[in-house]
Amino acid sequence: MVMLSSSISDEVRTGTMNVLMTTPVNSFQIVMGKLFSKLLQIILLLAISLPLLAIIRVFGGTQWNYVIFSLVIILASIIFAGSLSLFLSVFGRHAQRVIVLETLLYFVFFIIPFIIQLFVYNGLVSINKILVIANPFGVLFLASERISSGPIFDIIVLHCIFMLGISGVFLGISIWKIRSAALYNVSSRN
């Protein structure tokens, strides 16, 4: 979230995006290059954590499918967080505002519904499946609860498809709007 918060806005503000637009690199390559260059560090951190999780598994901690499912859910959430931050960076001009806005969005759409789900789940009403699929915390909670009782593959696949679909929408809008953001900066300077 923090690493991508100024990726486009800094380029637009300093004027290097205008120079980048004169090269044969298209908008898709710019956005995907920014996204995956910043996410590479976090993906490597996930890969480094796998041996530690394997050691925990060897000593009787968790099942392998839960370790793999957790990594897949976290990877989908990381891609979503990066694409949302990149999307907000296209429209926001300052990294601080992008970080605050994204933190508020996460709190409103992920943290508060998960806390409500925990209270509702422990009460008399069952969890709404749509909210679980849209919330990485809810999917991890449901996966850890159902790991020994039944299949959870369908919920995890639906969650990953949902998160990656929303990420694709954010990235598509970012690709579409990156040129107009650069042109707006040029016209506002004159």
C-alpha positions in Angstrom: 0.0 0.0 0.0 2.7 2.5 1.0 5.2 1.4 -1.8 2.7 2.0 -4.6 1.0 5.1 -3.1 3.2 7.5 -5.0 4.2 5.4 -8.0 2.1 7.3 -10.6 1.5 10.6 -8.8 5.3 11.3 -8.3 5.9 10.6 -12.0 3.1 13.0 -13.0 4.1 15.7 -10.5 7.8 15.7 -11.5 7.0 15.6 -15.2 8.8 12.3 -15.9 5.5 10.7 -16.9 5.4 13.0 -19.9 8.8 11.9 -21.0 7.8 8.2 -20.4 4.8 8.7 -22.6 7.1 9.7 -25.5 8.8 6.3 -25.4 7.5 3.2 -27.2 6.3 1.9 -23.8 2.5 1.8 -23.6 0.2 2.5 -20.7 -0.3 -1.2 -19.9 3.4 -1.8 -19.6 3.9 1.3 -17.4 1.1 0.2 -15.0 2.1 -3.4 -14.9 5.7 -2.6 -14.5 5.0 -0.3 -11.6 2.7 -2.9 -9.9 4.9 -5.9 -10.2 8.2 -4.2 -9.5 6.8 -3.0 -6.1 5.0 -6.3 -5.4 8.1 -8.4 -6.1 9.5 -7.6 -2.7 6.4 -8.7 -0.9 6.0 -11.8 -3.1 9.6 -12.7 -2.3 8.8 -12.3 1.4 5.9 -14.7 1.0 8.2 -17.2 -0.7 10.7 -16.9 2.1 8.1 -17.6 4.7 7.1 -20.9 3.0 10.0 -22.9 4.6 9.1 -21.6 8.0 5.5 -22.7 7.5 6.8 -26.1 6.3 8.8 -26.5 9.5 5.7 -25.7 11.5 3.8 -28.3 9.4 6.5 -30.9 10.1 6.0 -30.4 13.9 2.3 -31.0 13.6 1.1 -27.4 13.3 -1.2 -27.2 10.3 -2.2 -29.1 7.3 -0.5 -28.5 3.9 -3.6 -27.5 2.1 -4.2 -24.8 4.7 -0.7 -23.4 4.3 -1.1 -23.3 0.5 -4.6 -21.9 0.7 -3.4 -19.2 3.1 -0.6 -18.2 0.8 -3.0 -18.0 -2.2 -5.4 -15.8 -0.3 -2.6 -13.5 0.9 -1.2 -13.3 -2.6 -4.6 -12.3 -4.0 -5.0 -9.7 -1.2 -1.6 -8.3 -2.0 -2.4 -7.9 -5.7 -5.7 -6.2 -4.7 -4.0 -3.9 -2.3 -1.3 -3.0 -4.9 -3.8 -2.4 -7.7 -6.0 -0.2 -5.4 -3.0 1.8 -4.3 -1.9 2.3 -7.9 -5.5 3.3 -8.9 -5.6 5.9 -6.1 -2.2 7.1 -7.1 -3.4 7.9 -10.6 -6.1 10.2 -9.2 -4.4 11.4 -6.1 -1.5 13.9 -6.3 0.1 13.3 -2.8 1.2 10.0 -1.3 0.0 10.9 2.1 -3.6 11.4 0.9 -3.5 8.1 -1.0 -2.3 6.2 2.0 -4.9 7.8 4.3 -7.7 7.2 1.8 -6.7 3.6 1.2 -6.4 2.9 4.9 -9.9 4.3 5.5 -11.2 2.2 2.6 -9.6 -1.0 4.1 -11.0 -0.2 7.5 -14.5 0.4 6.2 -14.7 -2.5 3.7 -12.6 -5.2 5.3 -11.9 -4.6 9.1 -15.4 -3.4 10.2 -17.3 -6.1 8.2 -15.0 -8.8 9.6 -15.5 -7.7 13.2 -19.3 -7.6 12.5 -19.1 -11.1 11.0 -17.3 -12.4 14.1 -20.0 -11.1 16.4 -22.8 -12.3 14.1 -21.2 -15.7 13.5 -20.8 -16.3 17.2 -24.4 -15.2 17.7 -27.6 -16.7 16.2 -27.2 -15.6 12.6 -24.9 -17.3 10.1 -22.3 -15.5 8.1 -23.4 -14.0 4.8 -21.5 -15.8 2.1 -21.1 -12.8 -0.1 -19.3 -10.8 2.7 -17.1 -13.8 3.3 -16.0 -14.1 -0.3 -15.3 -10.4 -0.5 -13.2 -10.3 2.7 -9.8 -11.9 2.9 -10.0 -12.0 6.7 -13.4 -13.8 6.6 -12.1 -16.3 4.1 -9.0 -17.1 6.2 -11.3 -17.4 9.3 -13.7 -19.7 7.5 -10.8 -21.7 6.0 -9.2 -22.2 9.4 -12.5 -23.3 10.8 -13.5 -25.7 8.1 -10.1 -27.1 7.3 -10.8 -30.4 9.0 -14.5 -30.6 8.5 -15.0 -30.2 4.8 -13.9 -28.8 1.5 -13.0 -25.1 1.3 -11.6 -25.1 -2.1 -14.7 -23.5 -3.7 -14.8 -20.6 -1.3 -11.1 -19.9 -1.8 -11.4 -20.0 -5.6 -14.4 -17.7 -5.5 -12.6 -15.3 -3.2 -9.5 -15.2 -5.4 -11.6 -14.7 -8.6 -13.5 -11.9 -6.9 -10.3 -10.2 -5.6 -8.4 -10.5 -8.9 -11.5 -9.4 -10.9 -11.8 -6.2 -8.8 -8.0 -5.8 -9.1 -8.3 -6.1 -12.9 -11.0 -3.4 -12.9 -8.8 -1.0 -10.9 -5.8 -1.8 -13.2 -7.9 -1.3 -16.3 -9.1 2.1 -15.2 -5.5 3.0 -14.2 -4.3 2.0 -17.7 -7.1 4.0 -19.3 -6.6 7.1 -17.2 -2.8 7.3 -17.0 -2.4 9.3 -20.2 -5.1 11.8 -19.3 -3.5 12.3 -15.8 -0.2 13.1 -17.5 -1.8 15.4 -20.0 -3.8 17.1 -17.3 -0.5 17.8 -15.5 1.0 19.3 -18.6 -2.0 21.5 -19.3 -2.2 22.7 -15.7 1.4 23.9 -15.8 0.8 26.1 -18.8 
